[in-house]
């Protein structure tokens, strides 16, 4: 799953996100979802989330 659908993402899920400052390099950061920040059902660049450590970024990968 690529993280573009809000329905696929739940609090407590392990994900890889891309932080704003890493968008050019494409560096991914892994963590656990705390809050979902995007209100719309889908987003072409990934749903924006806040991780448990406070970092905010867009979901690129969902880990099972």
KOLGUDO-571822 format. One record per residue (C-alpha): x, y negated, z. Coordinates in nm, 3 decimals. Example, Ala and Ser with C-alpha at 12.3 -4.5 7.8 and 13.67 -1.06 7.14 Angstrom:
2
[[1.230 0.450 0.780]]
[[1.367 0.106 0.714]]
# end
This chain:
64
[[0.000 0.000 0.000]]
[[0.127 -0.344 -0.089]]
[[-0.047 -0.567 0.168]]
[[-0.261 -0.773 -0.070]]
[[-0.595 -0.658 0.077]]
[[-0.696 -0.782 0.421]]
[[-0.900 -0.463 0.485]]
[[-0.579 -0.252 0.469]]
[[-0.414 -0.443 0.755]]
[[-0.496 -0.393 1.122]]
[[-0.343 -0.518 1.446]]
[[-0.081 -0.270 1.569]]
[[0.022 -0.154 1.219]]
[[0.394 -0.129 1.125]]
[[0.466 -0.349 0.822]]
[[0.745 -0.515 0.625]]
[[0.692 -0.887 0.574]]
[[0.875 -1.156 0.383]]
[[0.945 -1.473 0.582]]
[[0.911 -1.815 0.416]]
[[1.288 -1.876 0.428]]
[[1.356 -1.531 0.275]]
[[1.128 -1.569 -0.030]]
[[1.418 -1.648 -0.266]]
[[1.640 -1.361 -0.145]]
[[1.353 -1.112 -0.105]]
[[1.483 -0.996 0.237]]
[[1.215 -0.801 0.426]]
[[1.158 -0.807 0.802]]
[[0.993 -0.513 0.978]]
[[0.760 -0.537 1.274]]
[[0.419 -0.470 1.423]]
[[0.115 -0.684 1.332]]
[[-0.025 -0.894 1.618]]
[[-0.259 -1.135 1.431]]
[[-0.392 -1.162 1.075]]
[[-0.370 -1.525 0.962]]
[[-0.520 -1.506 0.610]]
[[-0.899 -1.547 0.609]]
[[-0.970 -1.441 0.249]]
[[-1.025 -1.072 0.158]]
[[-0.724 -1.065 -0.077]]
[[-0.417 -1.275 -0.154]]
[[-0.190 -1.235 -0.460]]
[[0.132 -1.283 -0.257]]
[[0.027 -1.069 0.041]]
[[-0.179 -1.126 0.354]]
[[-0.014 -1.361 0.604]]
[[0.035 -1.209 0.950]]
[[0.203 -1.285 1.283]]
[[0.420 -1.006 1.424]]
[[0.439 -0.915 1.793]]
[[0.775 -1.101 1.813]]
[[0.612 -1.422 1.683]]
[[0.749 -1.421 1.328]]
[[0.505 -1.519 1.051]]
[[0.517 -1.394 0.695]]
[[0.334 -1.221 0.412]]
[[0.295 -0.842 0.410]]
[[0.489 -0.669 0.134]]
[[0.473 -0.306 0.253]]
[[0.256 -0.112 0.497]]
[[0.425 0.178 0.678]]
[[0.227 0.479 0.795]]
# end
